Amino acid sequence: MADQLKLGAETRESFGKGAARKLRAAGKIPAVVYGHGEAPLHLTLPGHETMLLLRRSNALIELEVEGKKHLSLVKDVQRDPVTQIIEHVDLIVIKKGERVDVEVPVHFEGESFSGTILMVEVNTVRLNVAATNIPERLVFSVEGAVEGTQVLAGDIELPEGAELAEEADLFLAHVTVPAAPSEEEEAAAEEAEAEAAESEPEE
């Protein structure tokens, strides 16, 4: 299940792109916490600790702000499209006993039948779960699965208390036999091998 982590945060009163750049230059990340009809809480998070924490999916965080604790769930992470540096984080306040809809990764384990491969079309499913009991991932075994095997969202075994928030027939993956290379592809591969052999220095 998703770990509950603790993170110290500070309130912030400066906004805009310039202020955000200064925060990031100082190793901090701007964030906003929403939830339950209250005014959004604008915060500054410690950069390094936050980056480590966000490696986990659906991280549940206990924010400590000026002596008060806020149980929250990461809702959205904005990153620079080139550098992937975290630019902003949105969180939502969570109350114990509350249920939420979250995207949970699906991990396919095992090897399908000899000569086949698994083609994954969708690698997450949406679940409705208790906010304090979010699975880190779901696991489905394709060990020995034969050509034509299909994996649908409804085939995934869910942890106790979790409900599928997708259509049960959502197509996730299938087992197939790789297509044989065409004559053009084979010729191109042979030509590339010949060129590589010619370019090798003589001993």
VOBA-1610 file (N, C-alpha, C; in pm, whole numbers, padded with zeros to 5 digits, always signed):
BEGIN
Met+00083-00119+00000Met+00000+00000+00000Met+00088+00125+00000Ala+00029+00235-00047Ala+00105+00359-00054Ala+00149+00401+00086Asp+00274+00439+00097Asp+00327+00481+00226Asp+00275+00619+00262Gln+00257+00641+00394Gln+00225+00776+00441Gln+00356+00841+00482Leu+00390+00950+00417Leu+00518+01015+00439Leu+00498+01152+00501Lys+00601+01201+00567Lys+00592+01332+00632Lys+00681+01432+00559Leu+00632+01553+00550Leu+00706+01657+00479Leu+00678+01792+00545Gly+00783+01861+00582Gly+00768+01996+00637Gly+00747+02095+00524Ala+00657+02192+00541Ala+00629+02290+00437Ala+00615+02428+00499Glu+00632+02530+00415Glu+00618+02667+00460Glu+00511+02736+00376Thr+00437+02829+00437Thr+00339+02906+00360Thr+00415+03008+00275Arg+00355+03045+00163Arg+00419+03144+00076Arg+00317+03253+00041Glu+00368+03373+00025Glu+00281+03487-00005Glu+00320+03555-00136Ser+00427+03508-00199Ser+00468+03564-00329Ser+00428+03467-00439Phe+00370+03523-00546Phe+00318+03438-00653Phe+00370+03485-00789Gly+00334+03413-00892Gly+00377+03450-01026Gly+00499+03371-01070Lys+00529+03382-01201Lys+00640+03305-01258Lys+00775+03346-01200Gly+00793+03476-01178Gly+00920+03523-01123Gly+00946+03468-00985Ala+00843+03473-00899Ala+00856+03421-00763Ala+00883+03271-00765Ala+00815+03200-00857Ala+00833+03055-00866Ala+00976+03021-00910Arg+01030+03101-01003Arg+01168+03076-01047Arg+01268+03096-00933Lys+01244+03198-00852Lys+01333+03223-00739Lys+01328+03108-00639Leu+01207+03054-00617Leu+01194+02941-00524Leu+01270+02820-00577Arg+01253+02790-00706Arg+01320+02674-00763Arg+01473+02692-00762Ala+01518+02816-00784Ala+01662+02844-00780Ala+01718+02822-00641Ala+01630+02838-00539Ala+01672+02818-00400Ala+01651+02673-00355Gly+01618+02583-00452Gly+01600+02442-00418Gly+01466+02410-00356Lys+01365+02494-00382Lys+01232+02471-00326Lys+01130+02459-00439Ile+01013+02405-00406Ile+00909+02382-00506Ile+00778+02446-00459Pro+00715+02531-00542Pro+00585+02587-00505Pro+00476+02481-00514Ala+00379+02490-00425Ala+00271+02391-00422Ala+00143+02457-00373Val+00030+02393-00406Val-00100+02438-00358Val-00176+02317-00306Val-00240+02332-00191Val-00322+02226-00132Val-00468+02269-00140Tyr-00551+02184-00202Tyr-00694+02212-00216Tyr-00774+02113-00133Gly-00900+02151-00103Gly-00986+02049-00046Gly-01091+02093+00053His-01208+02023+00042His-01316+02032+00140His-01366+02174+00163Gly-01378+02249+00054Gly-01441+02380+00063Gly-01358+02489+00128Glu-01236+02455+00168Glu-01151+02555+00232Glu-01069+02629+00127Ala-01021+02748+00163Ala-00938+02825+00071Ala-00810+02749+00041Pro-00763+02754-00084Pro-00639+02685-00118Pro-00523+02733-00031Leu-00437+02639+00006Leu-00321+02671+00089Leu-00198+02673+00000His-00133+02789-00011His-00016+02804-00096His+00110+02778-00013Leu+00189+02681-00059Leu+00303+02636+00021Leu+00432+02633-00060Thr+00541+02619+00014Thr+00672+02594-00043Thr+00722+02461+00014Leu+00761+02370-00076Leu+00808+02238-00034Leu+00959+02227-00053Pro+01027+02151+00033Pro+01171+02129+00014Pro+01196+02047-00112Gly+01281+02098-00201Gly+01298+02038-00333Gly+01344+01894-00333His+01456+01865-00268His+01514+01730-00274His+01421+01626-00214Glu+01368+01654-00094Glu+01279+01558-00028Glu+01153+01533-00111Thr+01102+01640-00172Thr+00981+01626-00254Thr+01007+01542-00377Met+01121+01563-00444Met+01153+01483-00563Met+01165+01335-00529Leu+01228+01304-00417Leu+01239+01164-00376Leu+01102+01104-00349Leu+01018+01181-00283Leu+00885+01134-00245Leu+00799+01109-00369Leu+00811+01195-00471Leu+00725+01186-00588Leu+00766+01074-00683Arg+00872+01001-00650Arg+00905+00883-00729Arg+00802+00773-00705Arg+00729+00784-00597Arg+00627+00685-00562Arg+00493+00731-00617Ser+00418+00637-00673Ser+00286+00673-00725Ser+00187+00689-00610Asn+00097+00786-00627Asn-00010+00810-00529Asn+00044+00829-00387Ala+00146+00913-00376Ala+00208+00935-00245Ala+00111+01006-00150Leu+00092+00948-00033Leu+00009+01008+00072Leu+00103+01081+00167Ile+00080+01211+00184Ile+00176+01295+00257Ile+00110+01363+00376Glu+00179+01357+00489Glu+00138+01435+00605Glu+00220+01564+00604Leu+00157+01672+00561Leu+00226+01801+00557Leu+00219+01867+00693Glu+00331+01917+00739Glu+00333+01993+00864Glu+00362+02139+00830Val+00263+02224+00855Val+00272+02366+00821Val+00244+02450+00945Glu+00346+02517+00993Glu+00332+02604+01110Glu+00265+02532+01227Gly+00310+02409+01250Gly+00260+02333+01363Gly+00131+02256+01338Lys+00068+02278+01224Lys-00055+02207+01190Lys-00025+02097+01089Lys-00098+01986+01100Lys-00077+01873+01010Lys-00194+01860+00913His-00159+01834+00788His-00259+01820+00682His-00230+01691+00605Leu-00320+01594+00615Leu-00304+01470+00539Leu-00347+01499+00395Ser-00259+01472+00299Ser-00288+01509+00161Ser-00239+01404+00062Leu-00295+01413-00058Leu-00260+01321-00166Leu-00215+01403-00285Val-00106+01360-00348Val-00057+01431-00467Val-00158+01414-00580Lys-00204+01527-00634Lys-00304+01524-00740Lys-00242+01547-00877Asp-00145+01639-00884Asp-00084+01671-01013Asp+00057+01723-00991Val+00148+01685-01080Val+00286+01732-01076Val+00318+01793-01211Gln+00356+01920-01212Gln+00392+01987-01336Gln+00545+01989-01348Arg+00595+01941-01463Arg+00739+01933-01486Arg+00777+02011-01612Asp+00900+02058-01614Asp+00952+02121-01735Asp+00958+02013-01844Pro+00900+02039-01962Pro+00896+01935-02066Pro+01033+01890-02115Val+01134+01974-02098Val+01268+01939-02147Val+01354+01880-02035Thr+01366+01952-01925Thr+01455+01909-01817Thr+01389+01814-01718Gln+01254+01808-01721Gln+01176+01725-01627Gln+01190+01771-01482Ile+01241+01891-01462Ile+01246+01948-01327Ile+01104+01979-01279Ile+01075+01948-01153Ile+00942+01973-01099Ile+00922+02124-01083Glu+00815+02175-01145Glu+00788+02318-01139Glu+00679+02353-01039His+00585+02261-01017His+00472+02291-00927His+00404+02160-00888Val+00348+02157-00768Val+00277+02039-00721Val+00139+02079-00668Asp+00036+02006-00710Asp-00098+02025-00656Asp-00131+01906-00565Leu-00186+01934-00449Leu-00226+01829-00356Leu-00371+01851-00314Ile-00437+01745-00268Ile-00572+01757-00214Ile-00575+01706-00070Val-00652+01775+00014Val-00664+01735+00153Val-00744+01605+00163Ile-00698+01515+00245Ile-00763+01386+00264Ile-00805+01372+00409Lys-00927+01322+00430Lys-00972+01292+00565Lys-00977+01140+00583Lys-00940+01094+00700Lys-00937+00950+00725Lys-01076+00891+00700Gly-01077+00779+00628Gly-01203+00715+00593Gly-01254+00757+00457Glu-01197+00862+00401Glu-01240+00912+00271Glu-01191+00819+00159Arg-01274+00806+00054Arg-01236+00727-00062Arg-01203+00821-00178Val-01109+00779-00261Val-01065+00861-00374Val-01052+00774-00498Asp-01056+00838-00614Asp-01027+00771-00740Asp-00881+00799-00775Val-00804+00695-00802Val-00662+00711-00834Val-00623+00618-00948Glu-00521+00660-01024Glu-00462+00574-01128Glu-00352+00490-01062Val-00362+00359-01078Val-00264+00269-01017Val-00194+00189-01128Pro-00060+00186-01127Pro+00013+00111-01231Pro-00014-00039-01223Val-00016-00102-01341Val-00030-00247-01351Val+00105-00305-01393His+00155-00401-01316His+00282-00467-01346His+00252-00608-01397Phe+00297-00637-01519Phe+00279-00771-01576Phe+00405-00852-01548Glu+00388-00966-01484Glu+00504-01049-01449Glu+00494-01185-01516Gly+00609-01250-01526Gly+00614-01382-01589Gly+00641-01372-01738Glu+00659-01489-01802Glu+00688-01498-01945Glu+00573-01569-02016Ser+00525-01508-02124Ser+00420-01574-02202Ser+00479-01694-02276Phe+00393-01773-02342Phe+00434-01896-02407Phe+00548-01870-02505Ser+00637-01969-02519Ser+00755-01956-02605Ser+00717-01909-02746Gly+00789-01808-02794Gly+00764-01757-02929Gly+00663-01644-02935Thr+00604-01610-02820Thr+00505-01502-02816Thr+00562-01384-02737Ile+00495-01270-02753Ile+00531-01152-02675Ile+00405-01087-02620Leu+00422-01014-02512Leu+00309-00941-02452Leu+00312-00798-02504Met+00200-00754-02561Met+00187-00617-02609Met+00096-00542-02511Val+00153-00443-02441Val+00078-00367-02341Val+00023-00240-02406Glu-00108-00223-02399Glu-00173-00105-02456Glu-00198+00002-02348Val-00238-00041-02228Val-00266+00049-02117Val-00200-00010-01993Asn-00122+00070-01921Asn-00048+00014-01806Asn-00092+00072-01672Thr-00210+00135-01667Thr-00267+00178-01540Thr-00417+00151-01542Val-00475+00135-01423Val-00621+00128-01411Val-00665+00223-01300Arg-00786+00271-01314Arg-00839+00366-01217Arg-00919+00289-01112Leu-00886+00314-00986Leu-00953+00247-00875Leu-01018+00348-00784Asn-01125+00304-00716Asn-01183+00380-00607Asn-01145+00306-00479Val-01067+00373-00395Val-01012+00308-00275Val-01012+00404-00157Ala-00994+00348-00038Ala-00973+00432+00080Ala-00842+00508+00062Ala-00845+00637+00089Ala-00727+00721+00064Ala-00606+00675+00143Thr-00628+00612+00256Thr-00516+00566+00338Thr-00476+00422+00307Asn-00533+00366+00198Asn-00505+00226+00166Asn-00489+00208+00015Ile-00413+00298-00048Ile-00395+00294-00193Ile-00283+00195-00228Pro-00309+00098-00315Pro-00202+00005-00353Pro-00097+00077-00437Glu+00030+00041-00416Glu+00137+00103-00493Glu+00132+00057-00638Arg+00092-00068-00659Arg+00077-00121-00794Arg-00011-00245-00789Leu-00060-00288-00905Leu-00135-00412-00920Leu-00051-00507-01003Val-00064-00635-00977Val+00020-00734-01045Val-00069-00835-01118Phe-00031-00866-01243Phe-00101-00968-01320Phe+00002-01060-01383Ser-00013-01191-01366Ser+00082-01287-01420Ser+00039-01332-01560Val+00134-01326-01654Val+00110-01376-01789Val+00194-01502-01814Glu+00240-01565-01708Glu+00324-01683-01719Glu+00254-01790-01802Gly+00318-01830-01915Gly+00264-01936-01999Gly+00145-01897-02084Ala+00107-01771-02085Ala-00010-01727-02163Ala+00015-01750-02312Val-00085-01800-02382Val-00071-01835-02523Val-00117-01722-02614Glu-00085-01735-02744Glu-00126-01635-02842Glu-00277-01614-02837Gly-00317-01490-02842Gly-00460-01458-02838Gly-00512-01423-02700Thr-00432-01450-02597Thr-00474-01414-02462Thr-00489-01263-02451Gln-00602-01219-02394Gln-00627-01077-02371Gln-00637-01051-02222Val-00589-00935-02179Val-00600-00895-02040Val-00688-00770-02033Leu-00798-00781-01962Leu-00891-00669-01944Leu-00883-00617-01801Ala-00930-00497-01780Ala-00924-00438-01646Ala-00994-00527-01544Gly-01104-00589-01586Gly-01179-00674-01496Gly-01107-00802-01457Asp-00998-00835-01529Asp-00922-00956-01498Asp-00823-00934-01383Ile-00795-00809-01350Ile-00694-00778-01249Ile-00752-00800-01110Glu-00679-00877-01029Glu-00723-00900-00890Glu-00696-00774-00808Leu-00800-00726-00740Leu-00789-00602-00663Leu-00773-00631-00514Pro-00703-00545-00443Pro-00691-00563-00298Pro-00826-00542-00230Glu-00838-00595-00111Glu-00963-00586-00037Glu-01004-00439-00019Gly-01130-00410-00047Gly-01182-00275-00029Gly-01170-00187-00151Ala-01092-00230-00252Ala-01074-00150-00373Ala-01181-00187-00475Glu-01227-00087-00549Glu-01327-00109-00652Glu-01275-00052-00784Leu-01306-00121-00893Leu-01264-00075-01025Leu-01347+00046-01065Ala-01279+00155-01102Ala-01347+00277-01145Ala-01338+00293-01297Glu-01311+00183-01365Glu-01305+00177-01511Glu-01413+00080-01559Glu-01434+00078-01689Glu-01515-00029-01747Glu-01436-00158-01736Ala-01505-00265-01697Ala-01435-00393-01677Ala-01374-00445-01806Asp-01427-00402-01922Asp-01374-00452-02049Asp-01267-00361-02108Leu-01213-00268-02026Leu-01101-00186-02074Leu-00986-00276-02113Phe-00938-00263-02238Phe-00834-00351-02292Phe-00697-00305-02245Leu-00625-00392-02174Leu-00494-00357-02119Leu-00378-00413-02201Ala-00387-00541-02238Ala-00274-00605-02306Ala-00320-00733-02375His-00235-00782-02466His-00265-00909-02531His-00135-00979-02568Val-00145-01111-02584Val-00029-01193-02619Val-00037-01224-02768Thr+00072-01202-02839Thr+00073-01224-02983Thr+00206-01284-03026Val+00211-01330-03151Val+00335-01380-03210Val+00393-01268-03295Pro+00522-01233-03276Pro+00581-01125-03354Pro+00570-01153-03503Ala+00540-01050-03581Ala+00531-01066-03726Ala+00670-01094-03783Ala+00674-01183-03882Ala+00803-01213-03947Ala+00848-01090-04024Pro+00978-01061-04025Pro+01027-00943-04098Pro+01002-00957-04248Ser+00971-00845-04314Ser+00948-00847-04458Ser+01081-00864-04531Glu+01073-00891-04663Glu+01195-00907-04742Glu+01278-00779-04740Glu+01209-00663-04743Glu+01280-00535-04741Glu+01355-00517-04609Glu+01288-00554-04497Glu+01352-00540-04366Glu+01472-00633-04353Glu+01458-00757-04405Glu+01568-00852-04399Glu+01686-00803-04482Ala+01656-00748-04600Ala+01762-00697-04687Ala+01833-00580-04621Ala+01756-00492-04558Ala+01815-00376-04491Ala+01904-00421-04376Ala+01859-00523-04301Ala+01937-00573-04188Ala+02069-00635-04237Glu+02061-00712-04348Glu+02181-00774-04403Glu+02279-00668-04453Glu+02224-00563-04515Glu+02309-00455-04566Glu+02380-00383-04451Ala+02304-00361-04342Ala+02363-00294-04225Ala+02473-00379-04164Glu+02451-00511-04159Glu+02553-00601-04104Glu+02679-00599-04191Ala+02659-00598-04324Ala+02773-00597-04416Ala+02853-00468-04402Glu+02782-00355-04390Glu+02850-00227-04373Glu+02928-00223-04243Ala+02869-00281-04137Ala+02936-00283-04007Ala+03062-00367-04015Ala+03056-00481-04088Ala+03171-00567-04102Ala+03283-00499-04180Glu+03245-00423-04283Glu+03344-00355-04364Glu+03414-00242-04287Ser+03341-00182-04193Ser+03397-00069-04120Ser+03486-00112-04004Glu+03486-00242-03972Glu+03570-00291-03863Glu+03716-00287-03905Pro+03806-00235-03820Pro+03948-00229-03857Pro+04010-00368-03864Glu+04101-00385-03962Glu+04168-00514-03976Glu+04275-00528-03867Glu+04291-00649-03818Glu+04391-00675-03712Glu+04526-00703-03774
//
